[in-house]
Amino acid sequence: MLAACAVTVTGLVIVTPLVLVGWIAAPHTGSGLPGVLRTAAAIWLAAHHVGFSLRGAGRIGMLPLGLIVIPGALLWRAGRSMVRLAGVSRLADVGYAALTLAIPYALLCGGLAMLSRSAVAAPSVPEAVVAAFLLALTAGGLGGARALAPWGTLMGLLPPRSRSIVVATAGALTVLGVTGSALAGISLGAHLREFATLSSELQAGTVGSALLLLVQMAYLPNAIGWAVCFTLGPGFAFGTGTVVAPTGVALGPLPAFPMLAAIPTGSPAAIPGWVSMAVLAVPYFAGAFGGLLMVRVAPTPAIETAPLWGFACGAATGVVTGALAAFSGGALGSARLAAVGPSGWQAGLVATLEVGVAAAVSAGVVNWLRVRRDPGTAEVARSRGGRTPHAAGGAVQVVGEPAGDDGHSLYLDPWAGGGTASADHGPEGYQPISPSALP
């Protein structure tokens, strides 16, 4: 409870001065200090991706994903402190610690949603409870787990196959994220003149321009998510009946928000053909890279099952991409802008197919080449229940054919020559290397 209260108070302390600066710079709004506090609470809830209803405009659900960094970092720190102060020493107990943080934090955010309601804006109380609970459980749990051991040690606790899927998914998502970031930056740079024109037309003043810049920085993750969905093919929409995709653009009037200048406009064939082909090839490259990483982490002894694990990497990538697409968009009112951003299920399905097929082909080919080059690795993996040994100096080789149930197999360890000779160890003076001394 103390950790949940500390996170809530700290977050409000961070947000309230920014709202206060905006209120002082725009005294014509007519809202008093209670209105400032309610606005700060609403922005803090928006940082948890809690939507709200605006009088005369409808529902507002397209919120800046960059704000999630503030409560996420605070909850991460709270989870670390809880684990250290409570003396938690088992990884299985970290989940209980995160749960004890998430329950009171969700209740506090639900109370804030009720107190911040006004005649102008009304945050959703159920969304506040659910979103706060999930964010606290995830961020607090990860922070608590990191307090026990480094990431490398935590990854080592996973089975080899699960670890290979996690690494492959992370690699594929990295390729998509880097490409999306570069694509968004290039598009904004190409429309820099329109960006400057919109910024000057708003006449926000010095303080207003600074706050507007902060808001646009908070929307950068949304722009990257839209760019990732653009590379997948379905693209995104900005209003009902609109589409922005590599194969064409069909848009209507856009709000006077400078960051929207990066959206390509024009005729349906405004994007050159070679650009469309290059953009559409990105998900396949990401899948191929993920399949390569999967085989490097844990080769599959059964060659025919390697593509299945590669497609599992594509499915995990599709789930993450679909969630990012769903949260990066939302409604901006009840009229034409009720549908803004990419479709979550479409982005997830297309990412699963494109990345999954490429990862399956890549994993199958690379795994086949590796097993063919080193057949001893597959034989030992089969004899040990499918677990592939990892060696720094060479592979474990099978000496002779595997015997039946009454016999045994001999394995030649290339590391065996690393021992030291001594007259005190065995008749031949050989001292084996202990497991702790191996790479």
C-alpha positions as CSV (number, residue, x, y, z in Angstrom):
1,M,0.0,0.0,0.0
2,L,2.8,2.4,0.8
3,A,4.5,1.7,-2.5
4,A,1.3,2.2,-4.4
5,C,0.6,5.5,-2.7
6,A,4.2,6.6,-3.3
7,V,3.9,5.9,-7.0
8,T,0.6,7.7,-7.3
9,V,1.7,10.8,-5.4
10,T,5.0,11.0,-7.3
11,G,3.2,10.8,-10.6
12,L,0.8,13.6,-9.7
13,V,3.7,15.7,-8.5
14,I,5.4,15.3,-11.9
15,V,2.2,16.0,-13.9
16,T,0.7,18.8,-11.9
17,P,3.4,21.5,-12.4
18,L,3.1,21.1,-16.2
19,V,-0.7,21.6,-16.0
20,L,-0.2,24.5,-13.7
21,V,2.2,26.2,-16.2
22,G,-0.3,25.7,-19.0
23,W,-3.1,27.2,-16.8
24,I,-1.0,30.2,-15.9
25,A,0.0,30.8,-19.6
26,A,-3.7,30.6,-20.7
27,P,-5.7,32.3,-18.0
28,H,-8.6,32.8,-20.4
29,T,-9.7,29.2,-19.9
30,G,-11.7,30.2,-16.8
31,S,-10.9,27.0,-14.8
32,G,-9.7,27.5,-11.2
33,L,-7.2,25.5,-9.2
34,P,-9.6,22.6,-8.6
35,G,-9.9,22.3,-12.4
36,V,-6.1,22.2,-12.6
37,L,-6.0,19.3,-10.1
38,R,-8.7,17.4,-11.9
39,T,-6.9,17.9,-15.2
40,A,-3.6,16.7,-13.7
41,A,-5.4,13.5,-12.4
42,A,-7.0,13.0,-15.9
43,I,-3.6,13.3,-17.6
44,W,-2.1,10.8,-15.0
45,L,-4.8,8.4,-15.9
46,A,-4.2,9.0,-19.6
47,A,-0.6,8.0,-19.0
48,H,-2.1,4.5,-18.1
49,H,-4.0,4.6,-21.5
50,V,-7.4,5.3,-19.8
51,G,-9.8,6.8,-22.2
52,F,-12.4,9.5,-21.3
53,S,-15.5,11.1,-22.7
54,L,-15.4,14.8,-23.7
55,R,-18.5,16.8,-23.6
56,G,-19.6,17.8,-27.1
57,A,-16.8,15.7,-28.8
58,G,-17.4,12.1,-27.8
59,R,-14.9,9.5,-26.7
60,I,-11.2,10.2,-26.7
61,G,-9.2,7.0,-26.9
62,M,-6.1,7.8,-29.0
63,L,-3.7,8.6,-26.2
64,P,0.1,9.2,-26.2
65,L,1.9,5.9,-25.5
66,G,5.0,7.8,-24.4
67,L,3.4,8.8,-21.2
68,I,3.3,5.2,-20.1
69,V,7.1,5.5,-19.4
70,I,6.4,7.7,-16.3
71,P,4.1,5.3,-14.4
72,G,6.0,2.3,-15.8
73,A,9.3,3.5,-14.4
74,L,7.9,4.4,-11.0
75,L,6.2,1.0,-10.7
76,W,9.4,-0.7,-11.8
77,R,11.2,1.1,-9.0
78,A,8.5,0.3,-6.5
79,G,8.7,-3.4,-7.4
80,R,12.5,-3.4,-6.9
81,S,12.2,-1.7,-3.6
82,M,9.5,-4.1,-2.4
83,V,11.6,-7.2,-3.2
84,R,14.7,-5.8,-1.5
85,L,13.0,-4.5,1.6
86,A,10.8,-7.6,2.1
87,G,13.8,-9.9,1.7
88,V,12.3,-11.8,-1.2
89,S,14.8,-14.4,-2.4
90,R,12.8,-16.8,-4.6
91,L,11.7,-15.9,-8.1
92,A,8.3,-17.6,-7.5
93,D,7.5,-15.1,-4.8
94,V,8.1,-12.1,-7.0
95,G,4.6,-12.6,-8.6
96,Y,3.0,-12.4,-5.2
97,A,4.9,-9.1,-4.5
98,A,3.8,-7.7,-7.8
99,L,0.2,-8.7,-7.0
100,T,0.3,-7.0,-3.6
101,L,1.4,-3.8,-5.4
102,A,-1.1,-4.0,-8.3
103,I,-4.3,-4.4,-6.2
104,P,-4.0,-1.2,-4.1
105,Y,-2.6,0.7,-7.0
106,A,-5.6,-0.2,-9.2
107,L,-8.0,0.9,-6.4
108,L,-6.2,4.2,-6.1
109,C,-6.4,4.9,-9.8
110,G,-10.1,3.9,-9.8
111,G,-10.6,6.5,-7.0
112,L,-8.7,9.1,-9.0
113,A,-11.0,8.4,-12.0
114,M,-14.1,9.1,-9.9
115,L,-12.7,12.2,-8.3
116,S,-11.4,13.7,-11.6
117,R,-14.8,13.5,-13.3
118,S,-16.3,16.9,-14.3
119,A,-18.9,18.3,-16.6
120,V,-16.3,18.6,-19.3
121,A,-14.4,15.3,-19.1
122,A,-15.2,12.0,-17.5
123,P,-12.5,9.3,-17.4
124,S,-13.6,5.6,-17.5
125,V,-13.5,4.1,-14.1
126,P,-13.4,0.4,-15.2
127,E,-10.6,1.2,-17.6
128,A,-8.7,2.9,-14.9
129,V,-8.9,-0.1,-12.6
130,V,-8.0,-2.7,-15.2
131,A,-5.2,-0.7,-16.9
132,A,-3.6,0.3,-13.6
133,F,-3.7,-3.3,-12.4
134,L,-2.1,-4.7,-15.5
135,L,0.6,-2.0,-15.7
136,A,1.5,-2.4,-12.0
137,L,1.5,-6.2,-12.2
138,T,3.8,-6.1,-15.3
139,A,6.2,-3.3,-14.5
140,G,6.3,-4.2,-10.8
141,G,6.9,-7.8,-11.5
142,L,9.7,-7.1,-14.0
143,G,11.3,-4.7,-11.6
144,G,11.2,-7.2,-8.7
145,A,12.6,-10.0,-10.9
146,R,15.5,-7.7,-12.0
147,A,16.2,-7.0,-8.3
148,L,17.0,-10.7,-7.8
149,A,19.3,-11.4,-10.7
150,P,20.6,-9.8,-14.0
151,W,18.6,-10.4,-17.2
152,G,21.1,-12.9,-18.5
153,T,20.7,-15.1,-15.4
154,L,16.9,-14.8,-15.6
155,M,16.9,-15.8,-19.3
156,G,19.1,-18.8,-18.4
157,L,16.3,-20.1,-16.2
158,L,14.1,-20.6,-19.2
159,P,14.1,-23.9,-21.1
160,P,16.2,-23.8,-24.3
161,R,13.2,-23.8,-26.6
162,S,11.4,-21.1,-24.8
163,R,14.5,-19.0,-24.6
164,S,15.1,-19.4,-28.3
165,I,11.5,-18.2,-29.1
166,V,11.9,-15.2,-26.8
167,V,15.3,-14.2,-28.4
168,A,13.9,-14.7,-31.9
169,T,10.8,-12.6,-31.2
170,A,12.9,-9.9,-29.7
171,G,15.1,-9.9,-32.8
172,A,12.1,-9.7,-35.2
173,L,10.5,-6.9,-33.2
174,T,13.8,-5.0,-33.1
175,V,14.0,-5.0,-36.9
176,L,10.4,-3.9,-37.2
177,G,10.8,-1.2,-34.6
178,V,14.1,0.2,-36.0
179,T,12.6,0.3,-39.5
180,G,9.4,1.9,-38.3
181,S,11.4,4.6,-36.5
182,A,13.5,5.3,-39.5
183,L,10.4,5.4,-41.8
184,A,8.6,7.9,-39.5
185,G,11.7,10.1,-39.2
186,I,12.3,10.1,-43.0
187,S,8.6,11.0,-43.6
188,L,8.7,13.8,-41.1
189,G,11.9,15.1,-42.6
190,A,10.4,15.1,-46.0
191,H,7.4,17.1,-44.8
192,L,9.4,19.5,-42.5
193,R,8.1,22.6,-44.3
194,E,4.4,21.5,-43.6
195,F,5.4,20.8,-40.0
196,A,6.8,24.3,-39.6
197,T,3.8,25.9,-41.3
198,L,1.3,24.1,-39.0
199,S,3.3,25.1,-35.9
200,S,3.4,28.7,-36.8
201,E,-0.4,28.8,-37.7
202,L,-1.3,27.6,-34.2
203,Q,0.3,30.7,-32.6
204,A,0.8,28.8,-29.3
205,G,3.4,31.2,-27.9
206,T,6.6,30.3,-26.1
207,V,5.0,28.3,-23.2
208,G,2.4,26.7,-25.4
209,S,4.9,25.7,-28.1
210,A,7.0,24.0,-25.4
211,L,4.0,22.1,-24.1
212,L,3.0,21.2,-27.6
213,L,6.5,19.9,-28.3
214,L,6.2,17.7,-25.1
215,V,2.9,16.3,-26.3
216,Q,4.3,15.5,-29.8
217,M,7.2,13.7,-28.2
218,A,4.8,11.6,-26.1
219,Y,3.1,10.6,-29.4
220,L,6.3,9.3,-30.9
221,P,5.6,5.7,-29.9
222,N,2.2,6.0,-31.6
223,A,3.9,7.2,-34.8
224,I,6.4,4.3,-34.7
225,G,3.5,1.8,-34.3
226,W,1.7,3.3,-37.2
227,A,4.9,3.1,-39.3
228,V,5.3,-0.6,-38.4
229,C,1.7,-1.3,-39.5
230,F,2.5,0.6,-42.7
231,T,5.3,-1.8,-43.5
232,L,3.0,-4.8,-42.9
233,G,0.6,-3.8,-45.7
234,P,-2.8,-2.9,-44.1
235,G,-1.5,0.5,-43.0
236,F,-3.7,2.7,-40.8
237,A,-6.6,5.0,-41.1
238,F,-7.3,8.6,-40.0
239,G,-11.1,8.7,-40.1
240,T,-13.7,6.4,-41.5
241,G,-13.3,5.5,-45.1
242,T,-9.6,6.5,-45.2
243,V,-6.4,4.5,-45.6
244,V,-2.6,5.1,-45.6
245,A,-0.8,2.0,-47.0
246,P,2.2,1.3,-49.2
247,T,-0.1,0.5,-52.1
248,G,-1.9,3.9,-51.9
249,V,-3.2,6.8,-49.8
250,A,-6.8,8.1,-49.5
251,L,-7.2,10.8,-46.8
252,G,-9.6,13.5,-45.8
253,P,-9.0,16.7,-43.9
254,L,-6.6,16.3,-40.9
255,P,-6.6,18.2,-37.6
256,A,-4.1,21.0,-37.2
257,F,-1.6,19.0,-35.3
258,P,2.0,19.5,-36.6
259,M,3.1,15.9,-36.2
260,L,0.4,14.8,-38.7
261,A,2.4,16.5,-41.4
262,A,4.4,13.3,-41.6
263,I,1.4,11.4,-43.0
264,P,1.8,11.0,-46.8
265,T,-1.0,12.7,-48.7
266,G,-2.0,13.0,-52.3
267,S,-3.4,10.6,-54.9
268,P,-3.9,6.9,-54.3
269,A,-0.7,6.3,-56.3
270,A,1.4,8.9,-54.5
271,I,4.0,6.4,-53.2
272,P,6.5,5.2,-55.8
273,G,6.4,1.5,-56.7
274,W,10.0,0.7,-55.6
275,V,9.3,2.3,-52.2
276,S,6.3,0.2,-51.7
277,M,8.2,-3.0,-52.6
278,A,11.1,-2.1,-50.2
279,V,8.7,-1.3,-47.4
280,L,6.6,-4.5,-47.8
281,A,9.8,-6.6,-47.7
282,V,10.7,-5.5,-44.2
283,P,8.5,-8.0,-42.3
284,Y,10.0,-10.9,-44.3
285,F,13.5,-9.7,-43.4
286,A,12.5,-9.4,-39.8
287,G,11.2,-13.0,-39.8
288,A,14.3,-14.3,-41.5
289,F,16.4,-12.6,-38.9
290,G,14.3,-14.1,-36.1
291,G,14.6,-17.6,-37.5
292,L,18.3,-17.3,-37.7
293,L,18.5,-16.2,-34.0
294,M,16.3,-19.1,-33.0
295,V,18.6,-21.7,-34.5
296,R,21.7,-20.1,-33.0
297,V,20.2,-20.2,-29.5
298,A,18.8,-23.8,-29.7
299,P,19.1,-25.9,-32.8
300,T,16.3,-28.5,-33.4
301,P,17.4,-32.1,-33.7
302,A,14.3,-33.1,-35.6
303,I,14.8,-31.1,-38.8
304,E,11.1,-31.2,-39.8
305,T,10.0,-29.4,-36.6
306,A,12.3,-26.4,-36.9
307,P,9.9,-24.5,-39.2
308,L,7.1,-25.0,-36.7
309,W,9.2,-23.3,-34.0
310,G,10.0,-20.6,-36.5
311,F,6.3,-20.0,-37.1
312,A,5.8,-19.8,-33.3
313,C,8.2,-16.9,-33.3
314,G,6.0,-15.2,-36.0
315,A,2.9,-15.8,-33.8
316,A,4.5,-14.2,-30.8
317,T,5.6,-11.3,-33.0
318,G,2.0,-11.0,-34.3
319,V,0.6,-10.8,-30.8
320,V,2.9,-8.0,-29.7
321,T,2.4,-6.1,-33.0
322,G,-1.4,-6.4,-32.7
323,A,-1.3,-5.1,-29.2
324,L,0.9,-2.2,-30.2
325,A,-1.4,-1.4,-33.1
326,A,-4.5,-1.5,-30.9
327,F,-3.1,0.8,-28.2
328,S,-1.5,3.2,-30.7
329,G,-4.8,4.2,-32.2
330,G,-8.3,5.0,-30.9
331,A,-11.2,7.3,-31.3
332,L,-10.9,11.1,-31.5
333,G,-14.6,11.9,-31.2
334,S,-17.9,10.4,-32.3
335,A,-18.0,11.6,-35.9
336,R,-15.6,10.9,-38.8
337,L,-12.6,10.6,-36.5
338,A,-14.1,7.7,-34.5
339,A,-11.7,5.4,-36.3
340,V,-8.1,6.6,-36.1
341,G,-5.0,4.4,-36.3
342,P,-4.3,0.8,-37.4
343,S,-6.5,-2.2,-36.8
344,G,-5.2,-4.4,-34.1
345,W,-6.5,-7.7,-35.3
346,Q,-5.5,-7.0,-38.9
347,A,-1.9,-6.0,-37.9
348,G,-1.6,-9.0,-35.7
349,L,-2.8,-11.5,-38.3
350,V,-0.7,-10.1,-41.1
351,A,2.4,-9.9,-38.9
352,T,1.9,-13.5,-37.8
353,L,1.6,-14.7,-41.5
354,E,4.4,-12.6,-42.9
355,V,6.9,-12.9,-40.1
356,G,5.9,-16.5,-39.3
357,V,6.4,-17.8,-42.8
358,A,9.8,-16.0,-43.2
359,A,10.9,-17.3,-39.8
360,A,9.8,-20.8,-40.6
361,V,11.7,-20.9,-43.9
362,S,14.8,-19.3,-42.3
363,A,14.8,-21.6,-39.3
364,G,14.3,-24.7,-41.4
365,V,17.1,-23.9,-43.8
366,V,19.6,-22.7,-41.2
367,N,18.8,-25.6,-38.9
368,W,19.2,-28.1,-41.7
369,L,22.6,-26.7,-42.7
370,R,23.8,-26.7,-39.1
371,V,22.7,-30.3,-38.4
372,R,24.1,-31.5,-41.7
373,R,27.4,-29.8,-40.9
374,D,27.5,-31.2,-37.4
375,P,25.5,-34.4,-37.2
376,G,26.9,-35.2,-33.7
377,T,25.0,-32.3,-32.3
378,A,21.6,-33.8,-33.4
379,E,22.5,-37.3,-32.1
380,V,23.5,-36.1,-28.7
381,A,20.4,-33.9,-28.5
382,R,18.2,-36.8,-29.3
383,S,19.9,-39.0,-26.7
384,R,19.4,-36.2,-24.1
385,G,15.7,-35.6,-24.7
386,G,16.0,-33.0,-27.4
387,R,18.4,-30.7,-25.5
388,T,21.3,-29.5,-27.6
389,P,24.6,-29.0,-25.8
390,H,26.4,-25.7,-26.3
391,A,30.1,-25.8,-26.6
392,A,32.5,-22.9,-27.0
393,G,35.4,-24.9,-28.4
394,G,33.6,-27.5,-30.5
395,A,30.7,-29.9,-30.7
396,V,30.3,-33.1,-28.7
397,Q,30.9,-36.0,-31.1
398,V,29.4,-39.5,-30.9
399,V,31.9,-42.4,-30.8
400,G,30.3,-45.5,-32.2
401,E,26.7,-46.2,-32.7
402,P,24.1,-45.8,-29.9
403,A,23.6,-49.1,-28.1
404,G,20.3,-50.7,-27.1
405,D,18.7,-50.6,-23.7
406,D,21.4,-52.8,-22.2
407,G,24.3,-50.9,-23.6
408,H,25.6,-47.4,-23.5
409,S,27.1,-44.7,-25.8
410,L,30.5,-43.1,-25.5
411,Y,30.9,-39.4,-26.2
412,L,34.1,-37.6,-27.1
413,D,34.4,-34.2,-25.4
414,P,36.7,-31.8,-27.2
415,W,37.3,-30.0,-24.0
416,A,38.9,-33.1,-22.4
417,G,42.4,-32.0,-23.4
418,G,42.2,-28.9,-21.2
419,G,43.0,-30.8,-18.1
420,T,46.3,-30.6,-16.2
421,A,48.7,-33.5,-15.6
422,S,49.7,-34.3,-12.1
423,A,51.2,-37.3,-10.4
424,D,48.6,-37.1,-7.7
425,H,45.5,-37.6,-9.9
426,G,44.9,-41.0,-11.3
427,P,47.2,-43.6,-12.8
428,E,47.7,-41.5,-15.9
429,G,48.2,-38.2,-14.1
430,Y,45.1,-36.5,-15.6
431,Q,42.9,-34.1,-13.6
432,P,39.4,-33.5,-15.2
433,I,38.0,-30.0,-15.4
434,S,35.3,-29.2,-12.9
435,P,31.9,-27.9,-14.3
436,S,32.5,-24.5,-12.8
437,A,35.7,-24.1,-14.8
438,L,34.0,-24.7,-18.2
439,P,33.0,-21.7,-20.4
